[in-house]
């Protein structure tokens, strides 16, 4: 195993460029394992809590996918496509889709139980549950239902994080900060999504891409320094890209005109119901965005961690498209045998893709204790971010 690297904490505001807007103000927070160099911090930066000297490490993972498997050949019976056409452009050959026998919450529960079992942590010792999902089965979020199903008798705080395909990276960073700055010991981070529910299955441009699944990781507090396993990170969002490139807009049905209200018919003026439209995506722009911005984000995280890219054992990107993954790896000079990828089996599972791929890599023996991983997510919002972690 590689020796751990201590990271000094700092908080700062930087101005950075974006492919969709000329300037964005973004907050970047870096939590680390020592306060060395604090005398150089600005007044804003000097207010970092002393609790940030705590470390945290990744000690358990799990995943779950639906039983229904849909192949490219299956899709060719619905839309004008073929296995060769899809595989050449995306690297995807199969995907798992929720049916009447599965629920997204059930998948998240199964993944969580496996992560807790690997970590040897009792559900009653969990201090926080973060469900990273854009497709919960309740408008108000599904995390509390997962907490109940796991049997967490101490009623730990549980809530959803909505950041689309970047959600799991944001969840990891949030968990680390809750541990370092909030005194928590065990935080369960779950990525789970079912975008199949919002896909137009007659649209060849989107229906070939998405699948459903769940993955979970248990982060645990540890002493700073040698044991610390979460290093530099980099997070951003740009709302200008949302409406043009990737979205699932809400639609209100049967809304009547303002004249109904003015004429005294209040009930007729009220909306009758709401639902979401099909997922809409400009694939070329999303591809350009990801290939451009992800390497910059990972390099920023490495700089904050004080690490060269050569120190990485693995590159683990959101599993959106094999061509995106290969292009980012090539730009960073990372060989293909150090890239974790399972997109051919599951397609784009949004916030679930990183923990699902990580779990398979850990359980197969590919990722071992002490391995250093650069994880990056990117997607709707638009959002993107990266984090450097060590497994075990």
KOLMI-948631 format. One record per residue (C-alpha): residue number from 1; residue in one letter; x, y, z. Coordinates in steps of 0.02 Angstrom, whole numbers, padded with zeros to 5 digits. Layout:
<atom seq="NUM" type="A" X="X" Y="Y" Z="Z"/>
...
***
This chain:
<atom seq="1" type="X" X="00000" Y="00000" Z="00000"/>
<atom seq="2" type="X" X="00055" Y="00176" Z="-00035"/>
<atom seq="3" type="X" X="00093" Y="00287" Z="00117"/>
<atom seq="4" type="X" X="-00045" Y="00411" Z="00159"/>
<atom seq="5" type="X" X="-00025" Y="00596" Z="00125"/>
<atom seq="6" type="X" X="-00084" Y="00726" Z="00249"/>
<atom seq="7" type="X" X="-00185" Y="00869" Z="00176"/>
<atom seq="8" type="X" X="-00194" Y="01040" Z="00256"/>
<atom seq="9" type="X" X="-00371" Y="01111" Z="00273"/>
<atom seq="10" type="X" X="-00419" Y="01271" Z="00187"/>
<atom seq="11" type="X" X="-00575" Y="01360" Z="00132"/>
<atom seq="12" type="X" X="-00572" Y="01485" Z="-00008"/>
<atom seq="13" type="X" X="-00671" Y="01566" Z="-00148"/>
<atom seq="14" type="X" X="-00598" Y="01559" Z="-00323"/>
<atom seq="15" type="X" X="-00654" Y="01621" Z="-00492"/>
<atom seq="16" type="X" X="-00647" Y="01490" Z="-00626"/>
<atom seq="17" type="X" X="-00693" Y="01469" Z="-00809"/>
<atom seq="18" type="X" X="-00831" Y="01361" Z="-00880"/>
<atom seq="19" type="X" X="-00871" Y="01293" Z="-01052"/>
<atom seq="20" type="X" X="-01042" Y="01375" Z="-01043"/>
<atom seq="21" type="X" X="-01010" Y="01540" Z="-00955"/>
<atom seq="22" type="X" X="-00860" Y="01654" Z="-00950"/>
<atom seq="23" type="X" X="-00843" Y="01668" Z="-00762"/>
<atom seq="24" type="X" X="-00920" Y="01575" Z="-00616"/>
<atom seq="25" type="X" X="-00895" Y="01603" Z="-00431"/>
<atom seq="26" type="X" X="-00872" Y="01433" Z="-00350"/>
<atom seq="27" type="X" X="-00838" Y="01384" Z="-00171"/>
<atom seq="28" type="X" X="-00705" Y="01252" Z="-00150"/>
<atom seq="29" type="X" X="-00684" Y="01177" Z="00021"/>
<atom seq="30" type="X" X="-00539" Y="01062" Z="00062"/>
<atom seq="31" type="X" X="-00544" Y="00961" Z="00223"/>
<atom seq="32" type="X" X="-00384" Y="00879" Z="00279"/>
<atom seq="33" type="X" X="-00292" Y="00797" Z="00420"/>
<atom seq="34" type="X" X="-00182" Y="00934" Z="00490"/>
<atom seq="35" type="X" X="-00182" Y="01121" Z="00519"/>
<atom seq="36" type="X" X="-00004" Y="01146" Z="00459"/>
<atom seq="37" type="X" X="00015" Y="01313" Z="00371"/>
<atom seq="38" type="X" X="-00135" Y="01393" Z="00456"/>
<atom seq="39" type="X" X="-00034" Y="01550" Z="00488"/>
<atom seq="40" type="X" X="-00042" Y="01588" Z="00301"/>
<atom seq="41" type="X" X="-00231" Y="01582" Z="00291"/>
<atom seq="42" type="X" X="-00342" Y="01732" Z="00258"/>
<atom seq="43" type="X" X="-00470" Y="01789" Z="00390"/>
<atom seq="44" type="X" X="-00603" Y="01682" Z="00302"/>
<atom seq="45" type="X" X="-00490" Y="01532" Z="00291"/>
<atom seq="46" type="X" X="-00433" Y="01545" Z="00472"/>
<atom seq="47" type="X" X="-00606" Y="01504" Z="00537"/>
<atom seq="48" type="X" X="-00592" Y="01318" Z="00494"/>
<atom seq="49" type="X" X="-00646" Y="01217" Z="00649"/>
<atom seq="50" type="X" X="-00512" Y="01124" Z="00744"/>
<atom seq="51" type="X" X="-00617" Y="00965" Z="00722"/>
<atom seq="52" type="X" X="-00553" Y="00960" Z="00543"/>
<atom seq="53" type="X" X="-00398" Y="00876" Z="00612"/>
<atom seq="54" type="X" X="-00500" Y="00714" Z="00614"/>
<atom seq="55" type="X" X="-00479" Y="00597" Z="00469"/>
<atom seq="56" type="X" X="-00600" Y="00480" Z="00380"/>
<atom seq="57" type="X" X="-00582" Y="00322" Z="00279"/>
<atom seq="58" type="X" X="-00684" Y="00212" Z="00161"/>
<atom seq="59" type="X" X="-00707" Y="00041" Z="00241"/>
<atom seq="60" type="X" X="-00860" Y="-00040" Z="00163"/>
<atom seq="61" type="X" X="-00956" Y="-00044" Z="-00001"/>
<atom seq="62" type="X" X="-01104" Y="-00132" Z="-00079"/>
<atom seq="63" type="X" X="-01214" Y="-00127" Z="-00234"/>
<atom seq="64" type="X" X="-01377" Y="-00193" Z="-00305"/>
<atom seq="65" type="X" X="-01458" Y="-00194" Z="-00477"/>
<atom seq="66" type="X" X="-01631" Y="-00244" Z="-00543"/>
<atom seq="67" type="X" X="-01661" Y="-00420" Z="-00605"/>
<atom seq="68" type="X" X="-01726" Y="-00366" Z="-00777"/>
<atom seq="69" type="X" X="-01586" Y="-00355" Z="-00905"/>
<atom seq="70" type="X" X="-01612" Y="-00264" Z="-01070"/>
<atom seq="71" type="X" X="-01485" Y="-00295" Z="-01208"/>
<atom seq="72" type="X" X="-01447" Y="-00190" Z="-01361"/>
<atom seq="73" type="X" X="-01531" Y="-00323" Z="-01465"/>
<atom seq="74" type="X" X="-01688" Y="-00302" Z="-01360"/>
<atom seq="75" type="X" X="-01687" Y="-00114" Z="-01394"/>
<atom seq="76" type="X" X="-01665" Y="-00144" Z="-01581"/>
<atom seq="77" type="X" X="-01842" Y="-00216" Z="-01579"/>
<atom seq="78" type="X" X="-01909" Y="-00051" Z="-01511"/>
<atom seq="79" type="X" X="-01807" Y="00082" Z="-01603"/>
<atom seq="80" type="X" X="-01701" Y="00089" Z="-01760"/>
<atom seq="81" type="X" X="-01533" Y="00034" Z="-01689"/>
<atom seq="82" type="X" X="-01418" Y="-00116" Z="-01670"/>
<atom seq="83" type="X" X="-01296" Y="-00190" Z="-01546"/>
<atom seq="84" type="X" X="-01150" Y="-00133" Z="-01654"/>
<atom seq="85" type="X" X="-01217" Y="00045" Z="-01671"/>
<atom seq="86" type="X" X="-01242" Y="00066" Z="-01483"/>
<atom seq="87" type="X" X="-01082" Y="-00021" Z="-01428"/>
<atom seq="88" type="X" X="-00974" Y="00077" Z="-01550"/>
<atom seq="89" type="X" X="-01040" Y="00246" Z="-01492"/>
<atom seq="90" type="X" X="-01063" Y="00214" Z="-01305"/>
<atom seq="91" type="X" X="-00978" Y="00052" Z="-01253"/>
<atom seq="92" type="X" X="-01144" Y="-00006" Z="-01180"/>
<atom seq="93" type="X" X="-01211" Y="-00180" Z="-01217"/>
<atom seq="94" type="X" X="-01335" Y="-00210" Z="-01075"/>
<atom seq="95" type="X" X="-01427" Y="-00115" Z="-00940"/>
<atom seq="96" type="X" X="-01537" Y="-00163" Z="-00791"/>
<atom seq="97" type="X" X="-01711" Y="-00089" Z="-00779"/>
<atom seq="98" type="X" X="-01834" Y="-00083" Z="-00633"/>
<atom seq="99" type="X" X="-01990" Y="-00187" Z="-00657"/>
<atom seq="100" type="X" X="-02134" Y="-00239" Z="-00545"/>
<atom seq="101" type="X" X="-02021" Y="-00346" Z="-00436"/>
<atom seq="102" type="X" X="-01898" Y="-00208" Z="-00388"/>
<atom seq="103" type="X" X="-01901" Y="-00035" Z="-00311"/>
<atom seq="104" type="X" X="-01763" Y="00093" Z="-00306"/>
<atom seq="105" type="X" X="-01776" Y="00105" Z="-00117"/>
<atom seq="106" type="X" X="-01760" Y="-00083" Z="-00106"/>
<atom seq="107" type="X" X="-01601" Y="-00080" Z="-00210"/>
<atom seq="108" type="X" X="-01529" Y="00058" Z="-00100"/>
<atom seq="109" type="X" X="-01569" Y="-00043" Z="00056"/>
<atom seq="110" type="X" X="-01484" Y="-00199" Z="-00014"/>
<atom seq="111" type="X" X="-01329" Y="-00101" Z="-00063"/>
<atom seq="112" type="X" X="-01322" Y="-00020" Z="00109"/>
<atom seq="113" type="X" X="-01336" Y="-00185" Z="00201"/>
<atom seq="114" type="X" X="-01190" Y="-00254" Z="00100"/>
<atom seq="115" type="X" X="-01084" Y="-00099" Z="00138"/>
<atom seq="116" type="X" X="-01121" Y="-00110" Z="00324"/>
<atom seq="117" type="X" X="-01082" Y="-00296" Z="00325"/>
<atom seq="118" type="X" X="-00913" Y="-00270" Z="00240"/>
<atom seq="119" type="X" X="-00872" Y="-00127" Z="00359"/>
<atom seq="120" type="X" X="-00929" Y="-00230" Z="00509"/>
<atom seq="121" type="X" X="-01034" Y="-00083" Z="00569"/>
<atom seq="122" type="X" X="-01201" Y="-00108" Z="00657"/>
<atom seq="123" type="X" X="-01346" Y="-00003" Z="00588"/>
<atom seq="124" type="X" X="-01368" Y="00072" Z="00761"/>
<atom seq="125" type="X" X="-01193" Y="00146" Z="00749"/>
<atom seq="126" type="X" X="-01232" Y="00245" Z="00591"/>
<atom seq="127" type="X" X="-01236" Y="00432" Z="00625"/>
<atom seq="128" type="X" X="-01293" Y="00496" Z="00455"/>
<atom seq="129" type="X" X="-01368" Y="00426" Z="00294"/>
<atom seq="130" type="X" X="-01349" Y="00524" Z="00131"/>
<atom seq="131" type="X" X="-01451" Y="00463" Z="-00017"/>
<atom seq="132" type="X" X="-01382" Y="00536" Z="-00178"/>
<atom seq="133" type="X" X="-01525" Y="00522" Z="-00302"/>
<atom seq="134" type="X" X="-01623" Y="00625" Z="-00427"/>
<atom seq="135" type="X" X="-01761" Y="00494" Z="-00440"/>
<atom seq="136" type="X" X="-01824" Y="00458" Z="-00262"/>
<atom seq="137" type="X" X="-01986" Y="00362" Z="-00243"/>
<atom seq="138" type="X" X="-02058" Y="00502" Z="-00137"/>
<atom seq="139" type="X" X="-02058" Y="00685" Z="-00185"/>
<atom seq="140" type="X" X="-01992" Y="00727" Z="-00011"/>
<atom seq="141" type="X" X="-01848" Y="00603" Z="-00022"/>
<atom seq="142" type="X" X="-01818" Y="00419" Z="00015"/>
<atom seq="143" type="X" X="-01671" Y="00423" Z="00137"/>
<atom seq="144" type="X" X="-01779" Y="00410" Z="00295"/>
<atom seq="145" type="X" X="-01863" Y="00253" Z="00226"/>
<atom seq="146" type="X" X="-01692" Y="00175" Z="00202"/>
<atom seq="147" type="X" X="-01645" Y="00221" Z="00380"/>
<atom seq="148" type="X" X="-01804" Y="00137" Z="00444"/>
<atom seq="149" type="X" X="-01777" Y="-00021" Z="00340"/>
<atom seq="150" type="X" X="-01598" Y="-00038" Z="00401"/>
<atom seq="151" type="X" X="-01661" Y="-00038" Z="00580"/>
<atom seq="152" type="X" X="-01564" Y="00114" Z="00640"/>
<atom seq="153" type="X" X="-01647" Y="00131" Z="00811"/>
<atom seq="154" type="X" X="-01554" Y="00290" Z="00857"/>
<atom seq="155" type="X" X="-01644" Y="00388" Z="00720"/>
<atom seq="156" type="X" X="-01489" Y="00459" Z="00633"/>
<atom seq="157" type="X" X="-01516" Y="00607" Z="00517"/>
<atom seq="158" type="X" X="-01557" Y="00545" Z="00341"/>
<atom seq="159" type="X" X="-01586" Y="00653" Z="00189"/>
<atom seq="160" type="X" X="-01572" Y="00657" Z="00000"/>
<atom seq="161" type="X" X="-01442" Y="00748" Z="-00105"/>
<atom seq="162" type="X" X="-01496" Y="00794" Z="-00281"/>
<atom seq="163" type="X" X="-01350" Y="00826" Z="-00398"/>
<atom seq="164" type="X" X="-01386" Y="00703" Z="-00538"/>
<atom seq="165" type="X" X="-01234" Y="00607" Z="-00600"/>
<atom seq="166" type="X" X="-01118" Y="00709" Z="-00488"/>
<atom seq="167" type="X" X="-01220" Y="00664" Z="-00334"/>
<atom seq="168" type="X" X="-01111" Y="00525" Z="-00264"/>
<atom seq="169" type="X" X="-00952" Y="00630" Z="-00271"/>
<atom seq="170" type="X" X="-01043" Y="00770" Z="-00181"/>
<atom seq="171" type="X" X="-01105" Y="00642" Z="-00054"/>
<atom seq="172" type="X" X="-00929" Y="00580" Z="-00019"/>
<atom seq="173" type="X" X="-00865" Y="00756" Z="00008"/>
<atom seq="174" type="X" X="-01014" Y="00799" Z="00118"/>
<atom seq="175" type="X" X="-00987" Y="00643" Z="00223"/>
<atom seq="176" type="X" X="-00803" Y="00685" Z="00247"/>
<atom seq="177" type="X" X="-00848" Y="00860" Z="00307"/>
<atom seq="178" type="X" X="-00982" Y="00795" Z="00425"/>
<atom seq="179" type="X" X="-00853" Y="00678" Z="00501"/>
<atom seq="180" type="X" X="-00712" Y="00806" Z="00510"/>
<atom seq="181" type="X" X="-00815" Y="00955" Z="00564"/>
<atom seq="182" type="X" X="-00969" Y="00877" Z="00642"/>
<atom seq="183" type="X" X="-00896" Y="00744" Z="00754"/>
<atom seq="184" type="X" X="-00988" Y="00600" Z="00669"/>
<atom seq="185" type="X" X="-00910" Y="00428" Z="00665"/>
<atom seq="186" type="X" X="-01002" Y="00325" Z="00533"/>
<atom seq="187" type="X" X="-01084" Y="00399" Z="00378"/>
<atom seq="188" type="X" X="-01172" Y="00295" Z="00246"/>
<atom seq="189" type="X" X="-01168" Y="00370" Z="00071"/>
<atom seq="190" type="X" X="-01286" Y="00293" Z="-00057"/>
<atom seq="191" type="X" X="-01299" Y="00326" Z="-00243"/>
<atom seq="192" type="X" X="-01461" Y="00263" Z="-00320"/>
<atom seq="193" type="X" X="-01557" Y="00312" Z="-00475"/>
<atom seq="194" type="X" X="-01693" Y="00247" Z="-00591"/>
<atom seq="195" type="X" X="-01686" Y="00359" Z="-00743"/>
<atom seq="196" type="X" X="-01776" Y="00226" Z="-00844"/>
<atom seq="197" type="X" X="-01936" Y="00299" Z="-00771"/>
<atom seq="198" type="X" X="-01903" Y="00463" Z="-00862"/>
<atom seq="199" type="X" X="-01835" Y="00398" Z="-01027"/>
<atom seq="200" type="X" X="-01933" Y="00406" Z="-01189"/>
<atom seq="201" type="X" X="-01914" Y="00227" Z="-01250"/>
<atom seq="202" type="X" X="-01950" Y="00282" Z="-01429"/>
<atom seq="203" type="X" X="-01804" Y="00405" Z="-01429"/>
<atom seq="204" type="X" X="-01649" Y="00317" Z="-01492"/>
<atom seq="205" type="X" X="-01536" Y="00457" Z="-01432"/>
<atom seq="206" type="X" X="-01576" Y="00430" Z="-01247"/>
<atom seq="207" type="X" X="-01657" Y="00260" Z="-01219"/>
<atom seq="208" type="X" X="-01497" Y="00166" Z="-01263"/>
<atom seq="209" type="X" X="-01397" Y="00253" Z="-01126"/>
<atom seq="210" type="X" X="-01480" Y="00233" Z="-00959"/>
<atom seq="211" type="X" X="-01502" Y="00095" Z="-00830"/>
<atom seq="212" type="X" X="-01550" Y="00081" Z="-00647"/>
<atom seq="213" type="X" X="-01451" Y="00030" Z="-00494"/>
<atom seq="214" type="X" X="-01384" Y="00073" Z="-00322"/>
<atom seq="215" type="X" X="-01216" Y="00076" Z="-00233"/>
<atom seq="216" type="X" X="-01162" Y="00123" Z="-00058"/>
<atom seq="217" type="X" X="-01003" Y="00163" Z="00038"/>
<atom seq="218" type="X" X="-00973" Y="00175" Z="00226"/>
<atom seq="219" type="X" X="-00856" Y="00314" Z="00282"/>
<atom seq="220" type="X" X="-00786" Y="00303" Z="00459"/>
<atom seq="221" type="X" X="-00693" Y="00427" Z="00567"/>
<atom seq="222" type="X" X="-00510" Y="00393" Z="00603"/>
<atom seq="223" type="X" X="-00357" Y="00481" Z="00668"/>
<atom seq="224" type="X" X="-00285" Y="00610" Z="00549"/>
<atom seq="225" type="X" X="-00121" Y="00581" Z="00461"/>
<atom seq="226" type="X" X="-00077" Y="00401" Z="00419"/>
<atom seq="227" type="X" X="-00256" Y="00333" Z="00418"/>
<atom seq="228" type="X" X="-00339" Y="00477" Z="00327"/>
<atom seq="229" type="X" X="-00417" Y="00422" Z="00163"/>
<atom seq="230" type="X" X="-00506" Y="00573" Z="00087"/>
<atom seq="231" type="X" X="-00393" Y="00705" Z="00009"/>
<atom seq="232" type="X" X="-00418" Y="00854" Z="-00105"/>
<atom seq="233" type="X" X="-00580" Y="00885" Z="-00199"/>
<atom seq="234" type="X" X="-00657" Y="01005" Z="-00323"/>
<atom seq="235" type="X" X="-00843" Y="01042" Z="-00348"/>
<atom seq="236" type="X" X="-00937" Y="01156" Z="-00469"/>
<atom seq="237" type="X" X="-01104" Y="01192" Z="-00550"/>
<atom seq="238" type="X" X="-01162" Y="01298" Z="-00697"/>
<atom seq="239" type="X" X="-01348" Y="01330" Z="-00718"/>
<atom seq="240" type="X" X="-01326" Y="01402" Z="-00892"/>
<atom seq="241" type="X" X="-01299" Y="01229" Z="-00965"/>
<atom seq="242" type="X" X="-01452" Y="01152" Z="-00883"/>
<atom seq="243" type="X" X="-01592" Y="01210" Z="-00995"/>
<atom seq="244" type="X" X="-01494" Y="01186" Z="-01156"/>
<atom seq="245" type="X" X="-01406" Y="01020" Z="-01132"/>
<atom seq="246" type="X" X="-01478" Y="00900" Z="-01003"/>
<atom seq="247" type="X" X="-01640" Y="00912" Z="-00905"/>
<atom seq="248" type="X" X="-01802" Y="00830" Z="-00852"/>
<atom seq="249" type="X" X="-01923" Y="00978" Z="-00837"/>
<atom seq="250" type="X" X="-02082" Y="00975" Z="-00736"/>
<atom seq="251" type="X" X="-02248" Y="00995" Z="-00826"/>
<atom seq="252" type="X" X="-02408" Y="01054" Z="-00743"/>
<atom seq="253" type="X" X="-02564" Y="00984" Z="-00823"/>
<atom seq="254" type="X" X="-02733" Y="01067" Z="-00850"/>
<atom seq="255" type="X" X="-02683" Y="01238" Z="-00788"/>
<atom seq="256" type="X" X="-02821" Y="01362" Z="-00832"/>
<atom seq="257" type="X" X="-02800" Y="01544" Z="-00878"/>
<atom seq="258" type="X" X="-02792" Y="01692" Z="-00760"/>
<atom seq="259" type="X" X="-02964" Y="01742" Z="-00826"/>
<atom seq="260" type="X" X="-03040" Y="01599" Z="-00726"/>
<atom seq="261" type="X" X="-02974" Y="01677" Z="-00565"/>
<atom seq="262" type="X" X="-03031" Y="01851" Z="-00611"/>
<atom seq="263" type="X" X="-03204" Y="01782" Z="-00650"/>
<atom seq="264" type="X" X="-03215" Y="01708" Z="-00475"/>
<atom seq="265" type="X" X="-03180" Y="01526" Z="-00518"/>
<atom seq="266" type="X" X="-03034" Y="01497" Z="-00400"/>
<atom seq="267" type="X" X="-03043" Y="01308" Z="-00410"/>
<atom seq="268" type="X" X="-03033" Y="01309" Z="-00599"/>
<atom seq="269" type="X" X="-02878" Y="01421" Z="-00592"/>
<atom seq="270" type="X" X="-02780" Y="01299" Z="-00485"/>
<atom seq="271" type="X" X="-02660" Y="01174" Z="-00564"/>
<atom seq="272" type="X" X="-02736" Y="01000" Z="-00576"/>
<atom seq="273" type="X" X="-02577" Y="00900" Z="-00559"/>
<atom seq="274" type="X" X="-02394" Y="00892" Z="-00604"/>
<atom seq="275" type="X" X="-02274" Y="00765" Z="-00677"/>
<atom seq="276" type="X" X="-02104" Y="00763" Z="-00758"/>
<atom seq="277" type="X" X="-02068" Y="00765" Z="-00944"/>
<atom seq="278" type="X" X="-01954" Y="00640" Z="-01028"/>
<atom seq="279" type="X" X="-01767" Y="00661" Z="-01006"/>
<atom seq="280" type="X" X="-01696" Y="00779" Z="-01137"/>
<atom seq="281" type="X" X="-01511" Y="00782" Z="-01182"/>
<atom seq="282" type="X" X="-01395" Y="00860" Z="-01309"/>
<atom seq="283" type="X" X="-01271" Y="00716" Z="-01316"/>
<atom seq="284" type="X" X="-01136" Y="00806" Z="-01416"/>
<atom seq="285" type="X" X="-01130" Y="00953" Z="-01297"/>
<atom seq="286" type="X" X="-01128" Y="00842" Z="-01142"/>
<atom seq="287" type="X" X="-00985" Y="00742" Z="-01219"/>
<atom seq="288" type="X" X="-00886" Y="00900" Z="-01257"/>
<atom seq="289" type="X" X="-00921" Y="00968" Z="-01082"/>
<atom seq="290" type="X" X="-00864" Y="00809" Z="-00993"/>
<atom seq="291" type="X" X="-00705" Y="00780" Z="-01093"/>
<atom seq="292" type="X" X="-00654" Y="00961" Z="-01068"/>
<atom seq="293" type="X" X="-00697" Y="00991" Z="-00886"/>
<atom seq="294" type="X" X="-00666" Y="00824" Z="-00798"/>
<atom seq="295" type="X" X="-00476" Y="00818" Z="-00823"/>
<atom seq="296" type="X" X="-00465" Y="00998" Z="-00758"/>
<atom seq="297" type="X" X="-00564" Y="00953" Z="-00603"/>
<atom seq="298" type="X" X="-00460" Y="00799" Z="-00564"/>
<atom seq="299" type="X" X="-00298" Y="00896" Z="-00588"/>
<atom seq="300" type="X" X="-00365" Y="01028" Z="-00469"/>
<atom seq="301" type="X" X="-00404" Y="00896" Z="-00337"/>
<atom seq="302" type="X" X="-00231" Y="00821" Z="-00356"/>
<atom seq="303" type="X" X="-00150" Y="00992" Z="-00333"/>
<atom seq="304" type="X" X="-00250" Y="01022" Z="-00174"/>
<atom seq="305" type="X" X="-00198" Y="00852" Z="-00109"/>
<atom seq="306" type="X" X="-00017" Y="00885" Z="-00154"/>
<atom seq="307" type="X" X="-00010" Y="00729" Z="-00263"/>
<atom seq="308" type="X" X="00049" Y="00695" Z="-00441"/>
<atom seq="309" type="X" X="-00063" Y="00599" Z="-00561"/>
<atom seq="310" type="X" X="00069" Y="00462" Z="-00563"/>
<atom seq="311" type="X" X="00022" Y="00421" Z="-00382"/>
<atom seq="312" type="X" X="-00152" Y="00363" Z="-00436"/>
<atom seq="313" type="X" X="-00188" Y="00178" Z="-00440"/>
<atom seq="314" type="X" X="-00359" Y="00199" Z="-00521"/>
<atom seq="315" type="X" X="-00465" Y="00321" Z="-00618"/>
<atom seq="316" type="X" X="-00650" Y="00300" Z="-00580"/>
<atom seq="317" type="X" X="-00767" Y="00411" Z="-00680"/>
<atom seq="318" type="X" X="-00956" Y="00421" Z="-00688"/>
<atom seq="319" type="X" X="-01003" Y="00281" Z="-00808"/>
<atom seq="320" type="X" X="-01092" Y="00384" Z="-00940"/>
<atom seq="321" type="X" X="-01007" Y="00331" Z="-01101"/>
<atom seq="322" type="X" X="-00852" Y="00228" Z="-01136"/>
<atom seq="323" type="X" X="-00789" Y="00357" Z="-01261"/>
<atom seq="324" type="X" X="-00795" Y="00492" Z="-01126"/>
<atom seq="325" type="X" X="-00701" Y="00381" Z="-01004"/>
<atom seq="326" type="X" X="-00567" Y="00337" Z="-01132"/>
<atom seq="327" type="X" X="-00547" Y="00519" Z="-01187"/>
<atom seq="328" type="X" X="-00524" Y="00584" Z="-01010"/>
<atom seq="329" type="X" X="-00398" Y="00446" Z="-00970"/>
<atom seq="330" type="X" X="-00301" Y="00486" Z="-01129"/>
<atom seq="331" type="X" X="-00295" Y="00672" Z="-01090"/>
<atom seq="332" type="X" X="-00227" Y="00633" Z="-00917"/>
<atom seq="333" type="X" X="-00102" Y="00505" Z="-00980"/>
<atom seq="334" type="X" X="-00180" Y="00365" Z="-00877"/>
<atom seq="335" type="X" X="-00165" Y="00192" Z="-00959"/>
<atom seq="336" type="X" X="-00323" Y="00091" Z="-00989"/>
<atom seq="337" type="X" X="-00272" Y="-00045" Z="-00866"/>
<atom seq="338" type="X" X="-00287" Y="00084" Z="-00725"/>
<atom seq="339" type="X" X="-00464" Y="00136" Z="-00772"/>
<atom seq="340" type="X" X="-00616" Y="00059" Z="-00685"/>
<atom seq="341" type="X" X="-00760" Y="00035" Z="-00806"/>
<atom seq="342" type="X" X="-00917" Y="-00072" Z="-00808"/>
<atom seq="343" type="X" X="-01027" Y="00035" Z="-00920"/>
<atom seq="344" type="X" X="-01047" Y="-00108" Z="-01043"/>
<atom seq="345" type="X" X="-01150" Y="-00206" Z="-00914"/>
<atom seq="346" type="X" X="-01258" Y="-00071" Z="-00836"/>
<atom seq="347" type="X" X="-01260" Y="00085" Z="-00945"/>
<atom seq="348" type="X" X="-01274" Y="00256" Z="-00864"/>
<atom seq="349" type="X" X="-01345" Y="00231" Z="-00689"/>
<atom seq="350" type="X" X="-01322" Y="00414" Z="-00640"/>
<atom seq="351" type="X" X="-01275" Y="00436" Z="-00455"/>
<atom seq="352" type="X" X="-01261" Y="00247" Z="-00435"/>
<atom seq="353" type="X" X="-01127" Y="00224" Z="-00566"/>
<atom seq="354" type="X" X="-00971" Y="00264" Z="-00463"/>
<atom seq="355" type="X" X="-01013" Y="00161" Z="-00308"/>
<atom seq="356" type="X" X="-01078" Y="00018" Z="-00416"/>
<atom seq="357" type="X" X="-00914" Y="00011" Z="-00514"/>
<atom seq="358" type="X" X="-00812" Y="00032" Z="-00354"/>
<atom seq="359" type="X" X="-00902" Y="-00111" Z="-00267"/>
<atom seq="360" type="X" X="-00871" Y="-00229" Z="-00412"/>
<atom seq="361" type="X" X="-00687" Y="-00179" Z="-00418"/>
<atom seq="362" type="X" X="-00663" Y="-00205" Z="-00231"/>
<atom seq="363" type="X" X="-00753" Y="-00372" Z="-00224"/>
<atom seq="364" type="X" X="-00658" Y="-00438" Z="-00375"/>
<atom seq="365" type="X" X="-00492" Y="-00395" Z="-00292"/>
<atom seq="366" type="X" X="-00446" Y="-00262" Z="-00420"/>
<atom seq="367" type="X" X="-00452" Y="-00121" Z="-00292"/>
<atom seq="368" type="X" X="-00358" Y="-00164" Z="-00132"/>
<atom seq="369" type="X" X="-00323" Y="-00079" Z="00034"/>
<atom seq="370" type="X" X="-00209" Y="00071" Z="00011"/>
<atom seq="371" type="X" X="-00253" Y="00101" Z="-00172"/>
<atom seq="372" type="X" X="-00273" Y="00284" Z="-00219"/>
<atom seq="373" type="X" X="-00423" Y="00327" Z="-00329"/>
<atom seq="374" type="X" X="-00474" Y="00484" Z="-00423"/>
<atom seq="375" type="X" X="-00664" Y="00484" Z="-00436"/>
<atom seq="376" type="X" X="-00759" Y="00610" Z="-00541"/>
<atom seq="377" type="X" X="-00942" Y="00642" Z="-00580"/>
<atom seq="378" type="X" X="-01024" Y="00755" Z="-00710"/>
<atom seq="379" type="X" X="-01200" Y="00782" Z="-00770"/>
<atom seq="380" type="X" X="-01362" Y="00878" Z="-00758"/>
<atom seq="381" type="X" X="-01368" Y="01043" Z="-00669"/>
<atom seq="382" type="X" X="-01243" Y="01059" Z="-00748"/>
<atom seq="383" type="X" X="-01135" Y="00993" Z="-00606"/>
<atom seq="384" type="X" X="-00962" Y="00917" Z="-00598"/>
<atom seq="385" type="X" X="-00834" Y="00873" Z="-00468"/>
<atom seq="386" type="X" X="-00693" Y="00757" Z="-00416"/>
<atom seq="387" type="X" X="-00615" Y="00688" Z="-00258"/>
<atom seq="388" type="X" X="-00456" Y="00593" Z="-00219"/>
<atom seq="389" type="X" X="-00485" Y="00447" Z="-00100"/>
<atom seq="390" type="X" X="-00392" Y="00297" Z="-00034"/>
<atom seq="391" type="X" X="-00482" Y="00132" Z="-00012"/>
<atom seq="392" type="X" X="-00469" Y="00046" Z="00157"/>
***
